[in-house]
């Protein structure tokens, strides 16, 4: 664990994230964690008075439910024609 991040970008922009930085509020340290981080945003806590207060993470459950479906769709179309990989569904007219 570290209080600083030496390499901010750790994933390729062309592939699903393999790792993410996890912040521990209690120890105020970062650790490199395997897997994609949950979708969400950080909201300031009611008692926040300090600049370095990390706030409260609010998860977006719908986004987290959709991600596996998008992954399955991408895997299904990756073996199809170029038209499918460009965003056109197979069997539909352009």
Order of alpha helices (4+ residues) and beta strands (2+ residues): beta-beta-beta-beta-alpha-alpha
